[in-house]
Amino acid sequence: MTEISGLSALRAGATAVVGESYSFACMRCGYGWEQSYEIEHHIDADGHEFVMYVADGRIVPSPLTRPTCRNCDGHVVRILRPGRVASARNAAHRERRVPPAGPVEAPWEPDEGTAPLP
């Protein structure tokens, strides 16, 4: 489900920083988006490990605990592997070969004994 982009540079007390990306799809409104995170691994004063998720330079809640739709604020959000939203958008914008709408001519020959309409 995630794409691990490798270790980033260590920052402010982090013992390791790993990049991951996710795709999200809201089951309420259908909105889809993608987000990359830097996951910073830290050790607190008591020696316990904890992680911090950073997106666009800001610390954010883990996207795995209770994701929120950016469009409708709904919480029924499906987490997908990265690239799924982009590939769906590309498929939706591909050239579609739909025949032009309009009247269709169908040949009609009256049966014998049927008078043609005026």
Biopython code that builds the backbone (N, CA, C, O; Angstrom):
import numpy as np
from Bio.PDB.StructureBuilder import StructureBuilder

atoms = [
    (1, "MET", "N", (0.797, -1.200, 0.000)),
    (1, "MET", "CA", (0.000, 0.000, 0.000)),
    (1, "MET", "C", (0.837, 1.260, 0.000)),
    (1, "MET", "O", (0.351, 2.333, -0.358)),
    (2, "THR", "N", (2.061, 1.141, 0.389)),
    (2, "THR", "CA", (2.877, 2.337, 0.462)),
    (2, "THR", "C", (4.018, 2.244, -0.527)),
    (2, "THR", "O", (4.392, 1.163, -0.981)),
    (3, "GLU", "N", (4.542, 3.368, -0.839)),
    (3, "GLU", "CA", (5.741, 3.419, -1.658)),
    (3, "GLU", "C", (6.823, 4.023, -0.786)),
    (3, "GLU", "O", (6.737, 5.188, -0.396)),
    (4, "ILE", "N", (7.814, 3.255, -0.486)),
    (4, "ILE", "CA", (8.884, 3.748, 0.365)),
    (4, "ILE", "C", (9.963, 4.320, -0.533)),
    (4, "ILE", "O", (10.560, 3.614, -1.346)),
    (5, "SER", "N", (10.199, 5.606, -0.371)),
    (5, "SER", "CA", (11.146, 6.272, -1.243)),
    (5, "SER", "C", (12.545, 6.310, -0.661)),
    (5, "SER", "O", (13.425, 6.975, -1.208)),
    (6, "GLY", "N", (12.761, 5.614, 0.428)),
    (6, "GLY", "CA", (14.098, 5.566, 1.001)),
    (6, "GLY", "C", (14.260, 6.552, 2.132)),
    (6, "GLY", "O", (13.326, 7.265, 2.498)),
    (7, "LEU", "N", (15.450, 6.581, 2.675)),
    (7, "LEU", "CA", (15.724, 7.451, 3.805)),
    (7, "LEU", "C", (15.998, 8.865, 3.341)),
    (7, "LEU", "O", (16.726, 9.082, 2.373)),
    (8, "SER", "N", (15.419, 9.810, 4.025)),
    (8, "SER", "CA", (15.701, 11.215, 3.791)),
    (8, "SER", "C", (16.758, 11.647, 4.799)),
    (8, "SER", "O", (17.202, 10.850, 5.626)),
    (9, "ALA", "N", (17.148, 12.881, 4.726)),
    (9, "ALA", "CA", (18.120, 13.405, 5.693)),
    (9, "ALA", "C", (17.501, 13.433, 7.081)),
    (9, "ALA", "O", (16.314, 13.721, 7.234)),
    (10, "LEU", "N", (18.309, 13.133, 8.090)),
    (10, "LEU", "CA", (17.829, 13.175, 9.470)),
    (10, "LEU", "C", (17.624, 14.622, 9.894)),
    (10, "LEU", "O", (18.427, 15.494, 9.562)),
    (11, "ARG", "N", (16.544, 14.872, 10.629)),
    (11, "ARG", "CA", (16.231, 16.234, 11.079)),
    (11, "ARG", "C", (15.987, 16.254, 12.569)),
    (11, "ARG", "O", (15.525, 15.264, 13.136)),
    (12, "ALA", "N", (16.280, 17.327, 13.188)),
    (12, "ALA", "CA", (15.949, 17.689, 14.578)),
    (12, "ALA", "C", (15.573, 16.525, 15.474)),
    (12, "ALA", "O", (14.403, 16.360, 15.818)),
    (13, "GLY", "N", (16.533, 15.731, 15.849)),
    (13, "GLY", "CA", (16.301, 14.669, 16.817)),
    (13, "GLY", "C", (15.748, 13.380, 16.254)),
    (13, "GLY", "O", (15.541, 12.430, 17.010)),
    (14, "ALA", "N", (15.501, 13.309, 14.971)),
    (14, "ALA", "CA", (14.981, 12.081, 14.378)),
    (14, "ALA", "C", (16.113, 11.073, 14.242)),
    (14, "ALA", "O", (17.226, 11.429, 13.856)),
    (15, "THR", "N", (15.828, 9.812, 14.560)),
    (15, "THR", "CA", (16.831, 8.759, 14.389)),
    (15, "THR", "C", (16.802, 8.225, 12.966)),
    (15, "THR", "O", (17.798, 7.682, 12.487)),
    (16, "ALA", "N", (15.660, 8.374, 12.278)),
    (16, "ALA", "CA", (15.527, 7.969, 10.877)),
    (16, "ALA", "C", (14.335, 8.704, 10.294)),
    (16, "ALA", "O", (13.393, 9.049, 11.007)),
    (17, "VAL", "N", (14.386, 8.942, 8.987)),
    (17, "VAL", "CA", (13.268, 9.553, 8.272)),
    (17, "VAL", "C", (13.038, 8.723, 7.019)),
    (17, "VAL", "O", (13.948, 8.518, 6.216)),
    (18, "VAL", "N", (11.799, 8.246, 6.864)),
    (18, "VAL", "CA", (11.434, 7.418, 5.722)),
    (18, "VAL", "C", (10.293, 8.093, 4.987)),
    (18, "VAL", "O", (9.354, 8.583, 5.615)),
    (19, "GLY", "N", (10.361, 8.127, 3.663)),
    (19, "GLY", "CA", (9.284, 8.703, 2.867)),
    (19, "GLY", "C", (8.315, 7.635, 2.391)),
    (19, "GLY", "O", (8.735, 6.582, 1.910)),
    (20, "GLU", "N", (7.026, 7.899, 2.521)),
    (20, "GLU", "CA", (5.989, 6.999, 2.023)),
    (20, "GLU", "C", (4.906, 7.823, 1.348)),
    (20, "GLU", "O", (4.650, 8.967, 1.722)),
    (21, "SER", "N", (4.276, 7.221, 0.347)),
    (21, "SER", "CA", (3.181, 7.873, -0.367)),
    (21, "SER", "C", (1.964, 6.966, -0.336)),
    (21, "SER", "O", (2.085, 5.741, -0.327)),
    (22, "TYR", "N", (0.794, 7.581, -0.321)),
    (22, "TYR", "CA", (-0.466, 6.859, -0.312)),
    (22, "TYR", "C", (-1.441, 7.520, -1.279)),
    (22, "TYR", "O", (-1.350, 8.720, -1.539)),
    (23, "SER", "N", (-2.362, 6.744, -1.801)),
    (23, "SER", "CA", (-3.503, 7.264, -2.544)),
    (23, "SER", "C", (-4.728, 7.057, -1.673)),
    (23, "SER", "O", (-4.819, 6.069, -0.944)),
    (24, "PHE", "N", (-5.667, 7.982, -1.746)),
    (24, "PHE", "CA", (-6.877, 7.918, -0.936)),
    (24, "PHE", "C", (-8.096, 8.086, -1.840)),
    (24, "PHE", "O", (-8.049, 8.833, -2.817)),
    (25, "ALA", "N", (-9.180, 7.394, -1.517)),
    (25, "ALA", "CA", (-10.439, 7.542, -2.230)),
    (25, "ALA", "C", (-11.566, 7.592, -1.203)),
    (25, "ALA", "O", (-11.706, 6.690, -0.378)),
    (26, "CYS", "N", (-12.365, 8.654, -1.262)),
    (26, "CYS", "CA", (-13.482, 8.804, -0.333)),
    (26, "CYS", "C", (-14.658, 7.972, -0.828)),
    (26, "CYS", "O", (-15.074, 8.104, -1.979)),
    (27, "MET", "N", (-15.181, 7.133, 0.022)),
    (27, "MET", "CA", (-16.319, 6.289, -0.339)),
    (27, "MET", "C", (-17.641, 7.045, -0.195)),
    (27, "MET", "O", (-18.693, 6.543, -0.591)),
    (28, "ARG", "N", (-17.583, 8.239, 0.366)),
    (28, "ARG", "CA", (-18.794, 9.051, 0.539)),
    (28, "ARG", "C", (-19.052, 9.924, -0.686)),
    (28, "ARG", "O", (-20.159, 9.932, -1.226)),
    (29, "CYS", "N", (-18.016, 10.668, -1.127)),
    (29, "CYS", "CA", (-18.224, 11.613, -2.232)),
    (29, "CYS", "C", (-17.462, 11.247, -3.502)),
    (29, "CYS", "O", (-17.684, 11.857, -4.548)),
    (30, "GLY", "N", (-16.564, 10.259, -3.429)),
    (30, "GLY", "CA", (-15.836, 9.827, -4.610)),
    (30, "GLY", "C", (-14.558, 10.592, -4.901)),
    (30, "GLY", "O", (-13.886, 10.311, -5.894)),
    (31, "TYR", "N", (-14.213, 11.537, -4.072)),
    (31, "TYR", "CA", (-13.005, 12.342, -4.294)),
    (31, "TYR", "C", (-11.764, 11.477, -4.076)),
    (31, "TYR", "O", (-11.741, 10.633, -3.180)),
    (32, "GLY", "N", (-10.743, 11.685, -4.890)),
    (32, "GLY", "CA", (-9.500, 10.945, -4.753)),
    (32, "GLY", "C", (-8.313, 11.892, -4.712)),
    (32, "GLY", "O", (-8.319, 12.927, -5.378)),
    (33, "TRP", "N", (-7.295, 11.545, -3.934)),
    (33, "TRP", "CA", (-6.091, 12.371, -3.852)),
    (33, "TRP", "C", (-4.917, 11.502, -3.442)),
    (33, "TRP", "O", (-5.082, 10.371, -2.986)),
    (34, "GLU", "N", (-3.733, 12.055, -3.616)),
    (34, "GLU", "CA", (-2.502, 11.378, -3.224)),
    (34, "GLU", "C", (-1.700, 12.292, -2.310)),
    (34, "GLU", "O", (-1.765, 13.516, -2.425)),
    (35, "GLN", "N", (-0.945, 11.689, -1.406)),
    (35, "GLN", "CA", (-0.143, 12.475, -0.476)),
    (35, "GLN", "C", (1.131, 11.710, -0.151)),
    (35, "GLN", "O", (1.111, 10.493, 0.036)),
    (36, "SER", "N", (2.236, 12.439, -0.089)),
    (36, "SER", "CA", (3.514, 11.874, 0.339)),
    (36, "SER", "C", (3.803, 12.353, 1.758)),
    (36, "SER", "O", (3.480, 13.482, 2.127)),
    (37, "TYR", "N", (4.412, 11.481, 2.536)),
    (37, "TYR", "CA", (4.723, 11.783, 3.930)),
    (37, "TYR", "C", (6.188, 11.465, 4.200)),
    (37, "TYR", "O", (6.752, 10.537, 3.620)),
    (38, "GLU", "N", (6.784, 12.232, 5.072)),
    (38, "GLU", "CA", (8.066, 11.870, 5.655)),
    (38, "GLU", "C", (7.743, 11.372, 7.054)),
    (38, "GLU", "O", (7.135, 12.092, 7.847)),
    (39, "ILE", "N", (8.140, 10.165, 7.357)),
    (39, "ILE", "CA", (7.848, 9.572, 8.653)),
    (39, "ILE", "C", (9.130, 9.622, 9.463)),
    (39, "ILE", "O", (10.102, 8.923, 9.181)),
    (40, "GLU", "N", (9.100, 10.473, 10.480)),
    (40, "GLU", "CA", (10.268, 10.672, 11.328)),
    (40, "GLU", "C", (10.194, 9.742, 12.532)),
    (40, "GLU", "O", (9.191, 9.718, 13.246)),
    (41, "HIS", "N", (11.240, 8.990, 12.749)),
    (41, "HIS", "CA", (11.327, 8.100, 13.905)),
    (41, "HIS", "C", (12.117, 8.821, 14.991)),
    (41, "HIS", "O", (13.217, 9.315, 14.746)),
    (42, "HIS", "N", (11.550, 8.876, 16.186)),
    (42, "HIS", "CA", (12.161, 9.573, 17.312)),
    (42, "HIS", "C", (12.187, 8.660, 18.533)),
    (42, "HIS", "O", (11.528, 7.620, 18.562)),
    (43, "ILE", "N", (12.949, 9.061, 19.525)),
    (43, "ILE", "CA", (12.973, 8.381, 20.821)),
    (43, "ILE", "C", (12.706, 9.446, 21.874)),
    (43, "ILE", "O", (13.385, 10.472, 21.918)),
    (44, "ASP", "N", (11.696, 9.191, 22.736)),
    (44, "ASP", "CA", (11.349, 10.184, 23.762)),
    (44, "ASP", "C", (12.317, 10.105, 24.947)),
    (44, "ASP", "O", (13.250, 9.302, 24.940)),
    (45, "ALA", "N", (12.089, 10.938, 25.958)),
    (45, "ALA", "CA", (12.975, 11.026, 27.119)),
    (45, "ALA", "C", (13.034, 9.725, 27.907)),
    (45, "ALA", "O", (14.017, 9.464, 28.601)),
    (46, "ASP", "N", (11.983, 8.903, 27.805)),
    (46, "ASP", "CA", (11.961, 7.626, 28.517)),
    (46, "ASP", "C", (12.524, 6.471, 27.687)),
    (46, "ASP", "O", (12.521, 5.320, 28.125)),
    (47, "GLY", "N", (13.003, 6.788, 26.497)),
    (47, "GLY", "CA", (13.586, 5.757, 25.641)),
    (47, "GLY", "C", (12.590, 5.017, 24.769)),
    (47, "GLY", "O", (12.948, 4.015, 24.150)),
    (48, "HIS", "N", (11.327, 5.491, 24.700)),
    (48, "HIS", "CA", (10.309, 4.847, 23.861)),
    (48, "HIS", "C", (10.324, 5.458, 22.460)),
    (48, "HIS", "O", (10.474, 6.667, 22.285)),
    (49, "GLU", "N", (10.163, 4.589, 21.484)),
    (49, "GLU", "CA", (10.116, 5.067, 20.102)),
    (49, "GLU", "C", (8.738, 5.623, 19.768)),
    (49, "GLU", "O", (7.721, 5.137, 20.264)),
    (50, "PHE", "N", (8.718, 6.650, 18.920)),
    (50, "PHE", "CA", (7.464, 7.163, 18.383)),
    (50, "PHE", "C", (7.760, 7.739, 17.004)),
    (50, "PHE", "O", (8.906, 8.045, 16.675)),
    (51, "VAL", "N", (6.716, 7.878, 16.212)),
    (51, "VAL", "CA", (6.887, 8.423, 14.870)),
    (51, "VAL", "C", (6.044, 9.679, 14.712)),
    (51, "VAL", "O", (5.016, 9.854, 15.366)),
    (52, "MET", "N", (6.510, 10.540, 13.828)),
    (52, "MET", "CA", (5.768, 11.756, 13.473)),
    (52, "MET", "C", (5.625, 11.770, 11.962)),
    (52, "MET", "O", (6.596, 11.560, 11.235)),
    (53, "TYR", "N", (4.405, 12.019, 11.493)),
    (53, "TYR", "CA", (4.146, 12.132, 10.066)),
    (53, "TYR", "C", (4.250, 13.594, 9.673)),
    (53, "TYR", "O", (3.657, 14.458, 10.319)),
    (54, "VAL", "N", (5.000, 13.875, 8.615)),
    (54, "VAL", "CA", (5.175, 15.235, 8.126)),
    (54, "VAL", "C", (4.734, 15.258, 6.668)),
    (54, "VAL", "O", (5.230, 14.486, 5.848)),
    (55, "ALA", "N", (3.800, 16.147, 6.354)),
    (55, "ALA", "CA", (3.321, 16.317, 4.980)),
    (55, "ALA", "C", (3.412, 17.796, 4.630)),
    (55, "ALA", "O", (2.914, 18.647, 5.367)),
    (56, "ASP", "N", (4.039, 18.094, 3.518)),
    (56, "ASP", "CA", (4.205, 19.474, 3.065)),
    (56, "ASP", "C", (4.834, 20.349, 4.151)),
    (56, "ASP", "O", (4.466, 21.512, 4.312)),
    (57, "GLY", "N", (5.788, 19.776, 4.895)),
    (57, "GLY", "CA", (6.506, 20.535, 5.911)),
    (57, "GLY", "C", (5.784, 20.710, 7.236)),
    (57, "GLY", "O", (6.306, 21.363, 8.139)),
    (58, "ARG", "N", (4.573, 20.129, 7.370)),
    (58, "ARG", "CA", (3.805, 20.264, 8.621)),
    (58, "ARG", "C", (3.593, 18.902, 9.257)),
    (58, "ARG", "O", (3.403, 17.905, 8.561)),
    (59, "ILE", "N", (3.627, 18.863, 10.577)),
    (59, "ILE", "CA", (3.335, 17.626, 11.296)),
    (59, "ILE", "C", (1.840, 17.387, 11.219)),
    (59, "ILE", "O", (1.046, 18.279, 11.518)),
    (60, "VAL", "N", (1.453, 16.179, 10.816)),
    (60, "VAL", "CA", (0.040, 15.822, 10.629)),
    (60, "VAL", "C", (-0.241, 14.500, 11.337)),
    (60, "VAL", "O", (0.689, 13.754, 11.644)),
    (61, "PRO", "N", (-1.518, 14.204, 11.601)),
    (61, "PRO", "CA", (-1.848, 12.899, 12.182)),
    (61, "PRO", "C", (-1.528, 11.785, 11.188)),
    (61, "PRO", "O", (-1.457, 12.022, 9.982)),
    (62, "SER", "N", (-1.338, 10.593, 11.691)),
    (62, "SER", "CA", (-1.088, 9.449, 10.819)),
    (62, "SER", "C", (-2.271, 9.274, 9.866)),
    (62, "SER", "O", (-3.422, 9.292, 10.303)),
    (63, "PRO", "N", (-2.003, 9.106, 8.585)),
    (63, "PRO", "CA", (-3.100, 8.903, 7.646)),
    (63, "PRO", "C", (-3.734, 7.525, 7.802)),
    (63, "PRO", "O", (-4.783, 7.259, 7.215)),
    (64, "LEU", "N", (-3.124, 6.664, 8.571)),
    (64, "LEU", "CA", (-3.629, 5.309, 8.738)),
    (64, "LEU", "C", (-4.624, 5.174, 9.875)),
    (64, "LEU", "O", (-5.353, 4.184, 9.934)),
    (65, "THR", "N", (-4.675, 6.147, 10.782)),
    (65, "THR", "CA", (-5.554, 6.025, 11.944)),
    (65, "THR", "C", (-6.992, 6.407, 11.637)),
    (65, "THR", "O", (-7.900, 5.619, 11.901)),
    (66, "ARG", "N", (-7.223, 7.584, 11.092)),
    (66, "ARG", "CA", (-8.577, 8.020, 10.761)),
    (66, "ARG", "C", (-8.495, 9.056, 9.643)),
    (66, "ARG", "O", (-8.618, 10.256, 9.889)),
    (67, "PRO", "N", (-8.287, 8.587, 8.417)),
    (67, "PRO", "CA", (-8.153, 9.538, 7.317)),
    (67, "PRO", "C", (-9.437, 10.336, 7.108)),
    (67, "PRO", "O", (-10.541, 9.824, 7.291)),
    (68, "THR", "N", (-9.272, 11.580, 6.729)),
    (68, "THR", "CA", (-10.397, 12.484, 6.501)),
    (68, "THR", "C", (-10.373, 12.948, 5.058)),
    (68, "THR", "O", (-9.324, 13.335, 4.544)),
    (69, "CYS", "N", (-11.520, 12.911, 4.403)),
    (69, "CYS", "CA", (-11.625, 13.361, 3.018)),
    (69, "CYS", "C", (-11.371, 14.863, 2.950)),
    (69, "CYS", "O", (-11.925, 15.633, 3.735)),
    (70, "ARG", "N", (-10.540, 15.264, 2.018)),
    (70, "ARG", "CA", (-10.240, 16.682, 1.829)),
    (70, "ARG", "C", (-11.405, 17.440, 1.207)),
    (70, "ARG", "O", (-11.453, 18.669, 1.261)),
    (71, "ASN", "N", (-12.334, 16.712, 0.622)),
    (71, "ASN", "CA", (-13.453, 17.348, -0.071)),
    (71, "ASN", "C", (-14.689, 17.483, 0.812)),
    (71, "ASN", "O", (-15.295, 18.553, 0.872)),
    (72, "CYS", "N", (-15.070, 16.397, 1.501)),
    (72, "CYS", "CA", (-16.335, 16.413, 2.261)),
    (72, "CYS", "C", (-16.151, 16.192, 3.757)),
    (72, "CYS", "O", (-17.137, 16.163, 4.494)),
    (73, "ASP", "N", (-14.922, 16.037, 4.220)),
    (73, "ASP", "CA", (-14.601, 15.769, 5.628)),
    (73, "ASP", "C", (-15.131, 14.431, 6.126)),
    (73, "ASP", "O", (-15.203, 14.200, 7.333)),
    (74, "GLY", "N", (-15.501, 13.553, 5.203)),
    (74, "GLY", "CA", (-15.970, 12.224, 5.585)),
    (74, "GLY", "C", (-14.821, 11.361, 6.065)),
    (74, "GLY", "O", (-13.657, 11.654, 5.791)),
    (75, "HIS", "N", (-15.151, 10.284, 6.791)),
    (75, "HIS", "CA", (-14.128, 9.403, 7.337)),
    (75, "HIS", "C", (-14.197, 7.996, 6.760)),
    (75, "HIS", "O", (-13.517, 7.095, 7.252)),
    (76, "VAL", "N", (-15.003, 7.794, 5.730)),
    (76, "VAL", "CA", (-15.033, 6.500, 5.062)),
    (76, "VAL", "C", (-14.103, 6.631, 3.858)),
    (76, "VAL", "O", (-14.539, 6.868, 2.732)),
    (77, "VAL", "N", (-12.813, 6.469, 4.131)),
    (77, "VAL", "CA", (-11.778, 6.704, 3.132)),
    (77, "VAL", "C", (-10.991, 5.418, 2.930)),
    (77, "VAL", "O", (-10.545, 4.789, 3.889)),
    (78, "ARG", "N", (-10.830, 5.047, 1.694)),
    (78, "ARG", "CA", (-10.048, 3.864, 1.357)),
    (78, "ARG", "C", (-8.624, 4.288, 1.051)),
    (78, "ARG", "O", (-8.405, 5.256, 0.323)),
    (79, "ILE", "N", (-7.657, 3.573, 1.600)),
    (79, "ILE", "CA", (-6.247, 3.860, 1.359)),
    (79, "ILE", "C", (-5.742, 2.864, 0.325)),
    (79, "ILE", "O", (-5.917, 1.654, 0.470)),
    (80, "LEU", "N", (-5.115, 3.390, -0.717)),
    (80, "LEU", "CA", (-4.638, 2.577, -1.831)),
    (80, "LEU", "C", (-3.140, 2.761, -2.007)),
    (80, "LEU", "O", (-2.543, 3.665, -1.423)),
    (81, "ARG", "N", (-2.547, 1.913, -2.803)),
    (81, "ARG", "CA", (-1.132, 2.091, -3.090)),
    (81, "ARG", "C", (-0.953, 3.339, -3.940)),
    (81, "ARG", "O", (-1.881, 3.746, -4.638)),
    (82, "PRO", "N", (0.213, 3.948, -3.895)),
    (82, "PRO", "CA", (0.426, 5.205, -4.620)),
    (82, "PRO", "C", (0.263, 5.027, -6.119)),
    (82, "PRO", "O", (0.548, 3.968, -6.678)),
    (83, "GLY", "N", (-0.203, 6.092, -6.750)),
    (83, "GLY", "CA", (-0.383, 6.086, -8.199)),
    (83, "GLY", "C", (-1.759, 5.680, -8.662)),
    (83, "GLY", "O", (-2.071, 5.838, -9.842)),
    (84, "ARG", "N", (-2.593, 5.163, -7.786)),
    (84, "ARG", "CA", (-3.923, 4.691, -8.184)),
    (84, "ARG", "C", (-4.824, 5.846, -8.598)),
    (84, "ARG", "O", (-5.564, 5.728, -9.575)),
    (85, "VAL", "N", (-4.776, 6.946, -7.884)),
    (85, "VAL", "CA", (-5.626, 8.091, -8.222)),
    (85, "VAL", "C", (-5.174, 8.687, -9.548)),
    (85, "VAL", "O", (-6.002, 8.996, -10.405)),
    (86, "ALA", "N", (-3.868, 8.848, -9.722)),
    (86, "ALA", "CA", (-3.345, 9.419, -10.961)),
    (86, "ALA", "C", (-3.698, 8.539, -12.157)),
    (86, "ALA", "O", (-4.062, 9.056, -13.213)),
    (87, "SER", "N", (-3.597, 7.215, -12.008)),
    (87, "SER", "CA", (-3.910, 6.335, -13.131)),
    (87, "SER", "C", (-5.402, 6.368, -13.451)),
    (87, "SER", "O", (-5.778, 6.264, -14.619)),
    (88, "ALA", "N", (-6.256, 6.511, -12.445)),
    (88, "ALA", "CA", (-7.695, 6.617, -12.683)),
    (88, "ALA", "C", (-8.029, 7.927, -13.396)),
    (88, "ALA", "O", (-8.869, 7.955, -14.296)),
    (89, "ARG", "N", (-7.368, 9.009, -12.990)),
    (89, "ARG", "CA", (-7.595, 10.296, -13.656)),
    (89, "ARG", "C", (-7.145, 10.245, -15.108)),
    (89, "ARG", "O", (-7.828, 10.770, -15.987)),
    (90, "ASN", "N", (-6.001, 9.616, -15.368)),
    (90, "ASN", "CA", (-5.506, 9.499, -16.736)),
    (90, "ASN", "C", (-6.464, 8.686, -17.593)),
    (90, "ASN", "O", (-6.714, 9.031, -18.748)),
    (91, "ALA", "N", (-6.999, 7.615, -17.036)),
    (91, "ALA", "CA", (-7.940, 6.783, -17.782)),
    (91, "ALA", "C", (-9.212, 7.563, -18.097)),
    (91, "ALA", "O", (-9.787, 7.403, -19.174)),
    (92, "ALA", "N", (-9.647, 8.393, -17.180)),
    (92, "ALA", "CA", (-10.874, 9.168, -17.393)),
    (92, "ALA", "C", (-10.700, 10.229, -18.469)),
    (92, "ALA", "O", (-11.674, 10.629, -19.107)),
    (93, "HIS", "N", (-9.464, 10.692, -18.679)),
    (93, "HIS", "CA", (-9.235, 11.760, -19.648)),
    (93, "HIS", "C", (-8.722, 11.269, -20.998)),
    (93, "HIS", "O", (-8.437, 12.075, -21.884)),
    (94, "ARG", "N", (-8.604, 9.956, -21.159)),
    (94, "ARG", "CA", (-8.159, 9.426, -22.451)),
    (94, "ARG", "C", (-9.204, 9.724, -23.514)),
    (94, "ARG", "O", (-10.384, 9.911, -23.217)),
    (95, "GLU", "N", (-8.749, 9.762, -24.742)),
    (95, "GLU", "CA", (-9.671, 10.022, -25.860)),
    (95, "GLU", "C", (-10.684, 8.892, -25.947)),
    (95, "GLU", "O", (-10.323, 7.715, -25.958)),
    (96, "ARG", "N", (-11.922, 9.258, -26.008)),
    (96, "ARG", "CA", (-12.994, 8.267, -26.130)),
    (96, "ARG", "C", (-13.519, 8.297, -27.549)),
    (96, "ARG", "O", (-13.758, 9.367, -28.108)),
    (97, "ARG", "N", (-13.695, 7.147, -28.119)),
    (97, "ARG", "CA", (-14.216, 7.055, -29.479)),
    (97, "ARG", "C", (-15.708, 6.718, -29.405)),
    (97, "ARG", "O", (-16.106, 5.553, -29.377)),
    (98, "VAL", "N", (-16.495, 7.755, -29.376)),
    (98, "VAL", "CA", (-17.942, 7.609, -29.319)),
    (98, "VAL", "C", (-18.497, 8.143, -30.630)),
    (98, "VAL", "O", (-18.162, 9.257, -31.032)),
    (99, "PRO", "N", (-19.342, 7.367, -31.302)),
    (99, "PRO", "CA", (-19.893, 7.866, -32.562)),
    (99, "PRO", "C", (-20.778, 9.086, -32.307)),
    (99, "PRO", "O", (-21.439, 9.184, -31.273)),
    (100, "PRO", "N", (-20.780, 10.007, -33.260)),
    (100, "PRO", "CA", (-21.612, 11.197, -33.078)),
    (100, "PRO", "C", (-23.089, 10.827, -32.994)),
    (100, "PRO", "O", (-23.545, 9.890, -33.648)),
    (101, "ALA", "N", (-23.818, 11.569, -32.187)),
    (101, "ALA", "CA", (-25.249, 11.332, -32.041)),
    (101, "ALA", "C", (-25.984, 11.948, -33.221)),
    (101, "ALA", "O", (-25.501, 12.899, -33.835)),
    (102, "GLY", "N", (-27.111, 11.420, -33.524)),
    (102, "GLY", "CA", (-27.910, 11.966, -34.613)),
    (102, "GLY", "C", (-28.887, 10.921, -35.108)),
    (102, "GLY", "O", (-28.912, 9.790, -34.622)),
    (103, "PRO", "N", (-29.689, 11.312, -36.077)),
    (103, "PRO", "CA", (-30.679, 10.359, -36.599)),
    (103, "PRO", "C", (-29.992, 9.226, -37.354)),
    (103, "PRO", "O", (-28.953, 9.408, -37.989)),
    (104, "VAL", "N", (-30.590, 8.086, -37.265)),
    (104, "VAL", "CA", (-30.072, 6.914, -37.955)),
    (104, "VAL", "C", (-31.071, 6.546, -39.036)),
    (104, "VAL", "O", (-32.270, 6.441, -38.778)),
    (105, "GLU", "N", (-30.571, 6.353, -40.242)),
    (105, "GLU", "CA", (-31.452, 5.945, -41.329)),
    (105, "GLU", "C", (-31.552, 4.439, -41.352)),
    (105, "GLU", "O", (-30.548, 3.728, -41.355)),
    (106, "ALA", "N", (-32.772, 3.972, -41.368)),
    (106, "ALA", "CA", (-33.009, 2.541, -41.472)),
    (106, "ALA", "C", (-33.887, 2.311, -42.692)),
    (106, "ALA", "O", (-34.959, 2.904, -42.806)),
    (107, "PRO", "N", (-33.450, 1.475, -43.585)),
    (107, "PRO", "CA", (-34.277, 1.238, -44.787)),
    (107, "PRO", "C", (-35.594, 0.568, -44.394)),
    (107, "PRO", "O", (-35.650, -0.286, -43.509)),
    (108, "TRP", "N", (-36.647, 0.993, -45.088)),
    (108, "TRP", "CA", (-37.961, 0.416, -44.801)),
    (108, "TRP", "C", (-38.636, 0.102, -46.118)),
    (108, "TRP", "O", (-38.774, 0.954, -46.995)),
    (109, "GLU", "N", (-39.035, -1.098, -46.223)),
    (109, "GLU", "CA", (-39.776, -1.505, -47.415)),
    (109, "GLU", "C", (-41.110, -2.073, -46.941)),
    (109, "GLU", "O", (-41.152, -3.005, -46.137)),
    (110, "PRO", "N", (-42.194, -1.500, -47.449)),
    (110, "PRO", "CA", (-43.506, -2.001, -47.025)),
    (110, "PRO", "C", (-43.734, -3.431, -47.481)),
    (110, "PRO", "O", (-43.289, -3.840, -48.554)),
    (111, "ASP", "N", (-44.436, -4.182, -46.645)),
    (111, "ASP", "CA", (-44.811, -5.547, -47.020)),
    (111, "ASP", "C", (-45.845, -5.478, -48.143)),
    (111, "ASP", "O", (-46.530, -4.472, -48.331)),
    (112, "GLU", "N", (-45.929, -6.573, -48.871)),
    (112, "GLU", "CA", (-46.952, -6.611, -49.926)),
    (112, "GLU", "C", (-48.326, -6.559, -49.263)),
    (112, "GLU", "O", (-48.566, -7.246, -48.271)),
    (113, "GLY", "N", (-49.169, -5.795, -49.777)),
    (113, "GLY", "CA", (-50.517, -5.667, -49.252)),
    (113, "GLY", "C", (-50.637, -4.552, -48.221)),
    (113, "GLY", "O", (-51.733, -4.278, -47.732)),
    (114, "THR", "N", (-49.519, -3.903, -47.885)),
    (114, "THR", "CA", (-49.548, -2.794, -46.948)),
    (114, "THR", "C", (-49.462, -1.516, -47.747)),
    (114, "THR", "O", (-48.571, -1.330, -48.575)),
    (115, "ALA", "N", (-50.409, -0.640, -47.480)),
    (115, "ALA", "CA", (-50.417, 0.625, -48.215)),
    (115, "ALA", "C", (-49.372, 1.561, -47.604)),
    (115, "ALA", "O", (-49.263, 1.656, -46.381)),
    (116, "PRO", "N", (-48.610, 2.245, -48.446)),
    (116, "PRO", "CA", (-47.637, 3.201, -47.910)),
    (116, "PRO", "C", (-48.324, 4.371, -47.253)),
    (116, "PRO", "O", (-49.428, 4.750, -47.645)),
    (117, "LEU", "N", (-47.687, 4.944, -46.264)),
    (117, "LEU", "CA", (-48.238, 6.100, -45.560)),
    (117, "LEU", "C", (-48.064, 7.338, -46.410)),
    (117, "LEU", "O", (-47.071, 7.472, -47.126)),
    (118, "PRO", "N", (-49.046, 8.263, -46.333)),
    (118, "PRO", "CA", (-48.944, 9.480, -47.155)),
    (118, "PRO", "C", (-47.848, 10.381, -46.706)),
    (118, "PRO", "O", (-47.639, 11.440, -47.296)),
]
sb = StructureBuilder()
sb.init_structure("model")
sb.init_model(0)
sb.init_chain("A")
sb.init_seg("    ")
for serial, (resi, resn, name, xyz) in enumerate(atoms, 1):
    if name == "N":
        sb.init_residue(resn, " ", resi, " ")
    sb.init_atom(name, np.array(xyz, "f"), 0.0, 1.0, " ", f" {name:<3s}", serial, name[0])
structure = sb.get_structure()
